[in-house]
């Protein structure tokens, strides 16, 4: 259970997209601190943590045992074609 803290600054969409793009286009898996230090634009660490928590909660990123972030969201062109051709379930 996470403790409630006062959020000083919520991330903007361009900040979320910047972090997503850095993770997707990274040649190797980065730790949270390595990723934060290698972003093209500096952001507050608290704001950065909110984005990372969002990406983990939304299952776009997983955290490995050795504390590395791995992009796992299926957003490749092949995955998009498979989703488009798939049969929708009637719930």
Biopython code that builds the backbone (N, CA, C, O; Angstrom):
import numpy as np
from Bio.PDB.StructureBuilder import StructureBuilder

atoms = [
    (1, "UNK", "N", (0.836, -1.169, 0.000)),
    (1, "UNK", "CA", (0.000, 0.000, 0.000)),
    (1, "UNK", "C", (0.889, 1.242, 0.000)),
    (1, "UNK", "O", (1.810, 1.363, 0.808)),
    (2, "UNK", "N", (0.601, 2.151, -0.909)),
    (2, "UNK", "CA", (1.393, 3.359, -1.002)),
    (2, "UNK", "C", (0.855, 4.415, -0.040)),
    (2, "UNK", "O", (-0.354, 4.564, 0.135)),
    (3, "UNK", "N", (1.769, 5.131, 0.568)),
    (3, "UNK", "CA", (1.378, 6.210, 1.445)),
    (3, "UNK", "C", (1.036, 7.429, 0.603)),
    (3, "UNK", "O", (1.661, 7.675, -0.429)),
    (4, "UNK", "N", (0.068, 8.171, 1.035)),
    (4, "UNK", "CA", (-0.302, 9.389, 0.313)),
    (4, "UNK", "C", (0.729, 10.467, 0.583)),
    (4, "UNK", "O", (1.091, 10.734, 1.729)),
    (5, "UNK", "N", (1.188, 11.071, -0.478)),
    (5, "UNK", "CA", (2.093, 12.196, -0.342)),
    (5, "UNK", "C", (1.531, 13.359, -1.148)),
    (5, "UNK", "O", (0.714, 13.165, -2.049)),
    (6, "UNK", "N", (1.960, 14.529, -0.827)),
    (6, "UNK", "CA", (1.523, 15.710, -1.556)),
    (6, "UNK", "C", (2.311, 15.794, -2.856)),
    (6, "UNK", "O", (3.542, 15.798, -2.856)),
    (7, "UNK", "N", (1.588, 15.859, -3.947)),
    (7, "UNK", "CA", (2.230, 15.953, -5.258)),
    (7, "UNK", "C", (2.421, 17.419, -5.576)),
    (7, "UNK", "O", (1.463, 18.190, -5.609)),
    (8, "UNK", "N", (3.680, 17.802, -5.811)),
    (8, "UNK", "CA", (3.978, 19.195, -6.103)),
    (8, "UNK", "C", (3.721, 19.534, -7.563)),
    (8, "UNK", "O", (3.343, 20.657, -7.896)),
    (9, "UNK", "N", (3.930, 18.549, -8.429)),
    (9, "UNK", "CA", (3.814, 18.823, -9.856)),
    (9, "UNK", "C", (3.440, 17.544, -10.599)),
    (9, "UNK", "O", (4.164, 16.551, -10.531)),
    (10, "UNK", "N", (2.317, 17.564, -11.305)),
    (10, "UNK", "CA", (1.926, 16.427, -12.113)),
    (10, "UNK", "C", (2.587, 16.536, -13.481)),
    (10, "UNK", "O", (2.804, 17.640, -13.978)),
    (11, "UNK", "N", (2.908, 15.394, -14.095)),
    (11, "UNK", "CA", (3.602, 15.441, -15.388)),
    (11, "UNK", "C", (2.685, 15.891, -16.518)),
    (11, "UNK", "O", (1.484, 15.621, -16.509)),
    (12, "UNK", "N", (3.269, 16.578, -17.485)),
    (12, "UNK", "CA", (2.546, 16.950, -18.697)),
    (12, "UNK", "C", (2.666, 15.805, -19.691)),
    (12, "UNK", "O", (3.521, 14.931, -19.551)),
    (13, "UNK", "N", (1.809, 15.821, -20.684)),
    (13, "UNK", "CA", (1.803, 14.753, -21.681)),
    (13, "UNK", "C", (3.145, 14.651, -22.394)),
    (13, "UNK", "O", (3.626, 13.543, -22.631)),
    (14, "UNK", "N", (3.758, 15.773, -22.742)),
    (14, "UNK", "CA", (5.038, 15.709, -23.450)),
    (14, "UNK", "C", (6.130, 15.065, -22.591)),
    (14, "UNK", "O", (7.049, 14.437, -23.117)),
    (15, "UNK", "N", (6.027, 15.221, -21.276)),
    (15, "UNK", "CA", (6.985, 14.580, -20.376)),
    (15, "UNK", "C", (6.790, 13.068, -20.365)),
    (15, "UNK", "O", (7.761, 12.314, -20.414)),
    (16, "UNK", "N", (5.539, 12.626, -20.302)),
    (16, "UNK", "CA", (5.241, 11.193, -20.329)),
    (16, "UNK", "C", (5.730, 10.585, -21.643)),
    (16, "UNK", "O", (6.350, 9.521, -21.648)),
    (17, "UNK", "N", (5.448, 11.266, -22.760)),
    (17, "UNK", "CA", (5.869, 10.764, -24.069)),
    (17, "UNK", "C", (7.387, 10.742, -24.202)),
    (17, "UNK", "O", (7.934, 9.834, -24.829)),
    (18, "UNK", "N", (8.068, 11.706, -23.636)),
    (18, "UNK", "CA", (9.526, 11.742, -23.673)),
    (18, "UNK", "C", (10.104, 10.517, -22.965)),
    (18, "UNK", "O", (11.025, 9.879, -23.474)),
    (19, "UNK", "N", (9.567, 10.195, -21.803)),
    (19, "UNK", "CA", (10.052, 9.040, -21.046)),
    (19, "UNK", "C", (9.717, 7.742, -21.778)),
    (19, "UNK", "O", (10.548, 6.837, -21.849)),
    (20, "UNK", "N", (8.503, 7.649, -22.320)),
    (20, "UNK", "CA", (8.119, 6.460, -23.090)),
    (20, "UNK", "C", (9.053, 6.259, -24.277)),
    (20, "UNK", "O", (9.525, 5.146, -24.509)),
    (21, "UNK", "N", (9.324, 7.313, -25.025)),
    (21, "UNK", "CA", (10.194, 7.205, -26.201)),
    (21, "UNK", "C", (11.607, 6.811, -25.819)),
    (21, "UNK", "O", (12.243, 6.028, -26.524)),
    (22, "UNK", "N", (12.100, 7.333, -24.731)),
    (22, "UNK", "CA", (13.444, 6.976, -24.271)),
    (22, "UNK", "C", (13.511, 5.489, -23.922)),
    (22, "UNK", "O", (14.491, 4.818, -24.245)),
    (23, "UNK", "N", (12.475, 4.979, -23.268)),
    (23, "UNK", "CA", (12.446, 3.559, -22.918)),
    (23, "UNK", "C", (12.318, 2.677, -24.159)),
    (23, "UNK", "O", (13.012, 1.667, -24.280)),
    (24, "UNK", "N", (11.439, 3.055, -25.071)),
    (24, "UNK", "CA", (11.217, 2.252, -26.283)),
    (24, "UNK", "C", (12.456, 2.209, -27.163)),
    (24, "UNK", "O", (12.758, 1.170, -27.751)),
    (25, "UNK", "N", (13.169, 3.310, -27.263)),
    (25, "UNK", "CA", (14.292, 3.415, -28.193)),
    (25, "UNK", "C", (15.649, 3.145, -27.559)),
    (25, "UNK", "O", (16.680, 3.306, -28.213)),
    (26, "UNK", "N", (15.660, 2.745, -26.318)),
    (26, "UNK", "CA", (16.916, 2.474, -25.628)),
    (26, "UNK", "C", (17.521, 1.157, -26.118)),
    (26, "UNK", "O", (16.812, 0.171, -26.319)),
    (27, "UNK", "N", (18.826, 1.158, -26.304)),
    (27, "UNK", "CA", (19.524, -0.047, -26.767)),
    (27, "UNK", "C", (19.696, -1.085, -25.671)),
    (27, "UNK", "O", (19.809, -2.279, -25.950)),
    (28, "UNK", "N", (19.715, -0.633, -24.429)),
    (28, "UNK", "CA", (19.849, -1.568, -23.313)),
    (28, "UNK", "C", (18.859, -1.179, -22.219)),
    (28, "UNK", "O", (18.266, -0.102, -22.259)),
    (29, "UNK", "N", (18.692, -2.049, -21.266)),
    (29, "UNK", "CA", (17.756, -1.808, -20.171)),
    (29, "UNK", "C", (18.422, -0.911, -19.135)),
    (29, "UNK", "O", (19.557, -1.146, -18.720)),
    (30, "UNK", "N", (17.696, 0.111, -18.733)),
    (30, "UNK", "CA", (18.221, 1.091, -17.787)),
    (30, "UNK", "C", (17.524, 0.958, -16.445)),
    (30, "UNK", "O", (16.360, 0.565, -16.369)),
    (31, "UNK", "N", (18.245, 1.288, -15.396)),
    (31, "UNK", "CA", (17.598, 1.370, -14.084)),
    (31, "UNK", "C", (16.814, 2.673, -14.036)),
    (31, "UNK", "O", (16.957, 3.521, -14.916)),
    (32, "UNK", "N", (15.998, 2.828, -13.022)),
    (32, "UNK", "CA", (15.204, 4.058, -12.899)),
    (32, "UNK", "C", (16.096, 5.292, -12.813)),
    (32, "UNK", "O", (15.817, 6.310, -13.446)),
    (33, "UNK", "N", (17.159, 5.200, -12.034)),
    (33, "UNK", "CA", (18.056, 6.343, -11.884)),
    (33, "UNK", "C", (18.818, 6.623, -13.172)),
    (33, "UNK", "O", (18.971, 7.783, -13.555)),
    (34, "UNK", "N", (19.298, 5.583, -13.846)),
    (34, "UNK", "CA", (20.013, 5.771, -15.115)),
    (34, "UNK", "C", (19.118, 6.438, -16.160)),
    (34, "UNK", "O", (19.549, 7.342, -16.876)),
    (35, "UNK", "N", (17.878, 5.984, -16.234)),
    (35, "UNK", "CA", (16.950, 6.573, -17.188)),
    (35, "UNK", "C", (16.722, 8.043, -16.873)),
    (35, "UNK", "O", (16.765, 8.883, -17.772)),
    (36, "UNK", "N", (16.484, 8.359, -15.624)),
    (36, "UNK", "CA", (16.232, 9.743, -15.217)),
    (36, "UNK", "C", (17.417, 10.648, -15.567)),
    (36, "UNK", "O", (17.226, 11.769, -16.039)),
    (37, "UNK", "N", (18.634, 10.162, -15.335)),
    (37, "UNK", "CA", (19.826, 10.963, -15.630)),
    (37, "UNK", "C", (20.066, 11.123, -17.130)),
    (37, "UNK", "O", (20.712, 12.082, -17.551)),
    (38, "UNK", "N", (19.552, 10.188, -17.947)),
    (38, "UNK", "CA", (19.795, 10.227, -19.389)),
    (38, "UNK", "C", (18.646, 10.803, -20.208)),
    (38, "UNK", "O", (18.650, 10.697, -21.435)),
    (39, "UNK", "N", (17.680, 11.401, -19.560)),
    (39, "UNK", "CA", (16.578, 12.016, -20.308)),
    (39, "UNK", "C", (17.071, 13.271, -21.021)),
    (39, "UNK", "O", (17.941, 13.973, -20.505)),
    (40, "UNK", "N", (16.525, 13.560, -22.200)),
    (40, "UNK", "CA", (16.974, 14.746, -22.936)),
    (40, "UNK", "C", (16.622, 16.060, -22.255)),
    (40, "UNK", "O", (17.258, 17.084, -22.504)),
    (41, "UNK", "N", (15.611, 16.032, -21.397)),
    (41, "UNK", "CA", (15.177, 17.234, -20.695)),
    (41, "UNK", "C", (15.084, 16.890, -19.216)),
    (41, "UNK", "O", (14.567, 15.831, -18.861)),
    (42, "UNK", "N", (15.571, 17.756, -18.357)),
    (42, "UNK", "CA", (15.545, 17.492, -16.921)),
    (42, "UNK", "C", (14.158, 17.757, -16.353)),
    (42, "UNK", "O", (13.501, 18.743, -16.687)),
    (43, "UNK", "N", (13.730, 16.838, -15.477)),
    (43, "UNK", "CA", (12.451, 16.993, -14.791)),
    (43, "UNK", "C", (12.662, 16.690, -13.313)),
    (43, "UNK", "O", (13.650, 16.064, -12.928)),
    (44, "UNK", "N", (11.724, 17.141, -12.495)),
    (44, "UNK", "CA", (11.801, 16.861, -11.063)),
    (44, "UNK", "C", (11.680, 15.352, -10.841)),
    (44, "UNK", "O", (10.912, 14.678, -11.529)),
    (45, "UNK", "N", (12.435, 14.828, -9.884)),
    (45, "UNK", "CA", (12.429, 13.387, -9.637)),
    (45, "UNK", "C", (11.052, 12.919, -9.183)),
    (45, "UNK", "O", (10.627, 11.824, -9.551)),
    (46, "UNK", "N", (10.353, 13.718, -8.397)),
    (46, "UNK", "CA", (9.011, 13.338, -7.936)),
    (46, "UNK", "C", (8.074, 13.170, -9.134)),
    (46, "UNK", "O", (7.294, 12.219, -9.180)),
    (47, "UNK", "N", (8.146, 14.082, -10.096)),
    (47, "UNK", "CA", (7.325, 13.993, -11.304)),
    (47, "UNK", "C", (7.708, 12.761, -12.107)),
    (47, "UNK", "O", (6.842, 12.055, -12.624)),
    (48, "UNK", "N", (8.984, 12.509, -12.210)),
    (48, "UNK", "CA", (9.499, 11.335, -12.917)),
    (48, "UNK", "C", (8.967, 10.046, -12.288)),
    (48, "UNK", "O", (8.554, 9.132, -13.001)),
    (49, "UNK", "N", (8.977, 9.973, -10.972)),
    (49, "UNK", "CA", (8.483, 8.783, -10.280)),
    (49, "UNK", "C", (7.005, 8.546, -10.557)),
    (49, "UNK", "O", (6.579, 7.396, -10.666)),
    (50, "UNK", "N", (6.216, 9.611, -10.673)),
    (50, "UNK", "CA", (4.793, 9.474, -10.991)),
    (50, "UNK", "C", (4.637, 8.827, -12.364)),
    (50, "UNK", "O", (3.797, 7.945, -12.539)),
    (51, "UNK", "N", (5.435, 9.256, -13.334)),
    (51, "UNK", "CA", (5.357, 8.696, -14.686)),
    (51, "UNK", "C", (5.772, 7.227, -14.669)),
    (51, "UNK", "O", (5.101, 6.395, -15.280)),
    (52, "UNK", "N", (6.845, 6.900, -13.994)),
    (52, "UNK", "CA", (7.309, 5.502, -13.935)),
    (52, "UNK", "C", (6.251, 4.629, -13.264)),
    (52, "UNK", "O", (5.977, 3.527, -13.739)),
    (53, "UNK", "N", (5.655, 5.096, -12.176)),
    (53, "UNK", "CA", (4.589, 4.326, -11.519)),
    (53, "UNK", "C", (3.413, 4.119, -12.459)),
    (53, "UNK", "O", (2.829, 3.036, -12.501)),
    (54, "UNK", "N", (3.065, 5.155, -13.214)),
    (54, "UNK", "CA", (1.982, 5.032, -14.197)),
    (54, "UNK", "C", (2.324, 3.985, -15.262)),
    (54, "UNK", "O", (1.486, 3.147, -15.596)),
    (55, "UNK", "N", (3.537, 4.028, -15.792)),
    (55, "UNK", "CA", (3.937, 3.083, -16.843)),
    (55, "UNK", "C", (3.946, 1.636, -16.329)),
    (55, "UNK", "O", (3.585, 0.714, -17.060)),
    (56, "UNK", "N", (4.349, 1.448, -15.097)),
    (56, "UNK", "CA", (4.341, 0.109, -14.500)),
    (56, "UNK", "C", (2.901, -0.344, -14.249)),
    (56, "UNK", "O", (2.547, -1.480, -14.567)),
    (57, "UNK", "N", (2.077, 0.525, -13.686)),
    (57, "UNK", "CA", (0.676, 0.188, -13.400)),
    (57, "UNK", "C", (-0.123, -0.089, -14.662)),
    (57, "UNK", "O", (-1.030, -0.921, -14.653)),
    (58, "UNK", "N", (0.209, 0.605, -15.752)),
    (58, "UNK", "CA", (-0.507, 0.402, -17.016)),
    (58, "UNK", "C", (0.075, -0.741, -17.841)),
    (58, "UNK", "O", (-0.367, -0.984, -18.964)),
    (59, "UNK", "N", (1.051, -1.434, -17.297)),
    (59, "UNK", "CA", (1.686, -2.599, -17.911)),
    (59, "UNK", "C", (2.386, -2.277, -19.237)),
    (59, "UNK", "O", (2.461, -3.118, -20.132)),
    (60, "UNK", "N", (2.884, -1.076, -19.343)),
    (60, "UNK", "CA", (3.699, -0.709, -20.501)),
    (60, "UNK", "C", (5.160, -1.027, -20.225)),
    (60, "UNK", "O", (5.941, -1.263, -21.146)),
    (61, "UNK", "N", (5.516, -1.030, -18.953)),
    (61, "UNK", "CA", (6.891, -1.258, -18.519)),
    (61, "UNK", "C", (6.868, -2.254, -17.372)),
    (61, "UNK", "O", (5.958, -2.247, -16.542)),
    (62, "UNK", "N", (7.880, -3.109, -17.337)),
    (62, "UNK", "CA", (8.042, -3.976, -16.168)),
    (62, "UNK", "C", (9.381, -3.667, -15.520)),
    (62, "UNK", "O", (10.294, -3.142, -16.158)),
    (63, "UNK", "N", (9.479, -3.996, -14.269)),
    (63, "UNK", "CA", (10.692, -3.803, -13.492)),
    (63, "UNK", "C", (11.289, -5.174, -13.231)),
    (63, "UNK", "O", (10.644, -6.025, -12.618)),
    (64, "UNK", "N", (12.515, -5.399, -13.688)),
    (64, "UNK", "CA", (13.153, -6.706, -13.530)),
    (64, "UNK", "C", (13.674, -6.879, -12.107)),
    (64, "UNK", "O", (13.647, -5.951, -11.299)),
    (65, "UNK", "N", (14.145, -8.084, -11.823)),
    (65, "UNK", "CA", (14.686, -8.375, -10.492)),
    (65, "UNK", "C", (15.896, -7.504, -10.163)),
    (65, "UNK", "O", (16.120, -7.153, -9.005)),
    (66, "UNK", "N", (16.676, -7.159, -11.192)),
    (66, "UNK", "CA", (17.854, -6.318, -10.955)),
    (66, "UNK", "C", (17.554, -4.832, -11.142)),
    (66, "UNK", "O", (18.454, -4.037, -11.417)),
    (67, "UNK", "N", (16.260, -4.460, -10.988)),
    (67, "UNK", "CA", (15.799, -3.066, -10.976)),
    (67, "UNK", "C", (16.012, -2.346, -12.309)),
    (67, "UNK", "O", (16.336, -1.159, -12.328)),
    (68, "UNK", "N", (15.832, -3.057, -13.418)),
    (68, "UNK", "CA", (15.910, -2.454, -14.750)),
    (68, "UNK", "C", (14.508, -2.310, -15.316)),
    (68, "UNK", "O", (13.639, -3.144, -15.062)),
    (69, "UNK", "N", (14.290, -1.248, -16.084)),
    (69, "UNK", "CA", (13.002, -1.006, -16.721)),
    (69, "UNK", "C", (13.007, -1.594, -18.121)),
    (69, "UNK", "O", (13.941, -1.371, -18.891)),
    (70, "UNK", "N", (11.953, -2.355, -18.454)),
    (70, "UNK", "CA", (11.851, -2.996, -19.761)),
    (70, "UNK", "C", (10.520, -2.617, -20.388)),
    (70, "UNK", "O", (9.468, -2.823, -19.783)),
    (71, "UNK", "N", (10.556, -2.065, -21.597)),
    (71, "UNK", "CA", (9.350, -1.707, -22.340)),
    (71, "UNK", "C", (8.727, -2.987, -22.864)),
    (71, "UNK", "O", (9.375, -3.717, -23.613)),
    (72, "UNK", "N", (7.474, -3.283, -22.489)),
    (72, "UNK", "CA", (6.816, -4.527, -22.907)),
    (72, "UNK", "C", (5.503, -4.277, -23.628)),
    (72, "UNK", "O", (4.845, -5.227, -24.053)),
    (73, "UNK", "N", (5.112, -3.027, -23.772)),
    (73, "UNK", "CA", (3.851, -2.704, -24.421)),
    (73, "UNK", "C", (3.913, -3.072, -25.897)),
    (73, "UNK", "O", (4.873, -2.723, -26.585)),
    (74, "UNK", "N", (2.897, -3.773, -26.385)),
    (74, "UNK", "CA", (2.874, -4.253, -27.777)),
    (74, "UNK", "C", (2.415, -3.124, -28.695)),
    (74, "UNK", "O", (1.224, -2.990, -28.976)),
    (75, "UNK", "N", (3.353, -2.324, -29.153)),
    (75, "UNK", "CA", (2.996, -1.218, -30.026)),
    (75, "UNK", "C", (3.740, -1.264, -31.363)),
    (75, "UNK", "O", (3.835, -0.258, -32.066)),
    (76, "UNK", "N", (4.260, -2.433, -31.701)),
    (76, "UNK", "CA", (4.943, -2.568, -32.987)),
    (76, "UNK", "C", (3.911, -2.648, -34.108)),
    (76, "UNK", "O", (2.731, -2.889, -33.856)),
    (77, "UNK", "N", (4.353, -2.447, -35.323)),
    (77, "UNK", "CA", (3.429, -2.489, -36.460)),
    (77, "UNK", "C", (2.815, -3.885, -36.612)),
    (77, "UNK", "O", (1.644, -4.010, -36.970)),
    (78, "UNK", "N", (3.586, -4.915, -36.347)),
    (78, "UNK", "CA", (3.071, -6.290, -36.419)),
    (78, "UNK", "C", (1.974, -6.509, -35.381)),
    (78, "UNK", "O", (0.936, -7.097, -35.685)),
    (79, "UNK", "N", (2.204, -6.041, -34.168)),
    (79, "UNK", "CA", (1.207, -6.194, -33.108)),
    (79, "UNK", "C", (-0.062, -5.416, -33.446)),
    (79, "UNK", "O", (-1.168, -5.896, -33.197)),
    (80, "UNK", "N", (0.090, -4.223, -34.009)),
    (80, "UNK", "CA", (-1.077, -3.423, -34.386)),
    (80, "UNK", "C", (-1.903, -4.123, -35.463)),
    (80, "UNK", "O", (-3.133, -4.089, -35.419)),
    (81, "UNK", "N", (-1.236, -4.758, -36.429)),
    (81, "UNK", "CA", (-1.950, -5.485, -37.490)),
    (81, "UNK", "C", (-2.717, -6.670, -36.909)),
    (81, "UNK", "O", (-3.856, -6.931, -37.296)),
    (82, "UNK", "N", (-2.084, -7.385, -35.977)),
    (82, "UNK", "CA", (-2.752, -8.522, -35.345)),
    (82, "UNK", "C", (-3.981, -8.073, -34.560)),
    (82, "UNK", "O", (-5.015, -8.741, -34.582)),
    (83, "UNK", "N", (-3.867, -6.955, -33.878)),
    (83, "UNK", "CA", (-4.995, -6.443, -33.097)),
    (83, "UNK", "C", (-6.132, -6.016, -34.016)),
    (83, "UNK", "O", (-7.300, -6.275, -33.725)),
    (84, "UNK", "N", (-5.792, -5.359, -35.132)),
    (84, "UNK", "CA", (-6.818, -4.927, -36.086)),
    (84, "UNK", "C", (-7.563, -6.107, -36.701)),
    (84, "UNK", "O", (-8.764, -6.013, -36.956)),
    (85, "UNK", "N", (-6.867, -7.216, -36.942)),
    (85, "UNK", "CA", (-7.459, -8.377, -37.572)),
    (85, "UNK", "C", (-8.156, -9.301, -36.576)),
    (85, "UNK", "O", (-8.871, -10.220, -36.975)),
    (86, "UNK", "N", (-7.951, -9.062, -35.296)),
    (86, "UNK", "CA", (-8.513, -9.944, -34.286)),
    (86, "UNK", "C", (-10.031, -9.762, -34.188)),
    (86, "UNK", "O", (-10.582, -8.735, -34.586)),
    (87, "UNK", "N", (-10.670, -10.767, -33.658)),
    (87, "UNK", "CA", (-12.117, -10.742, -33.466)),
    (87, "UNK", "C", (-12.406, -10.108, -32.132)),
    (87, "UNK", "O", (-11.812, -10.474, -31.118)),
    (88, "UNK", "N", (-13.326, -9.147, -32.130)),
    (88, "UNK", "CA", (-13.691, -8.507, -30.871)),
    (88, "UNK", "C", (-14.634, -9.405, -30.087)),
    (88, "UNK", "O", (-15.491, -10.081, -30.656)),
    (89, "UNK", "N", (-14.462, -9.400, -28.795)),
    (89, "UNK", "CA", (-15.305, -10.198, -27.908)),
    (89, "UNK", "C", (-16.537, -9.387, -27.535)),
    (89, "UNK", "O", (-16.430, -8.196, -27.241)),
    (90, "UNK", "N", (-17.667, -10.001, -27.542)),
    (90, "UNK", "CA", (-18.886, -9.333, -27.107)),
    (90, "UNK", "C", (-19.083, -9.595, -25.631)),
    (90, "UNK", "O", (-19.406, -10.705, -25.207)),
    (91, "UNK", "N", (-18.881, -8.553, -24.869)),
    (91, "UNK", "CA", (-18.979, -8.730, -23.408)),
    (91, "UNK", "C", (-20.355, -8.392, -22.917)),
    (91, "UNK", "O", (-20.623, -8.481, -21.719)),
]
sb = StructureBuilder()
sb.init_structure("model")
sb.init_model(0)
sb.init_chain("A")
sb.init_seg("    ")
for serial, (resi, resn, name, xyz) in enumerate(atoms, 1):
    if name == "N":
        sb.init_residue(resn, " ", resi, " ")
    sb.init_atom(name, np.array(xyz, "f"), 0.0, 1.0, " ", f" {name:<3s}", serial, name[0])
structure = sb.get_structure()
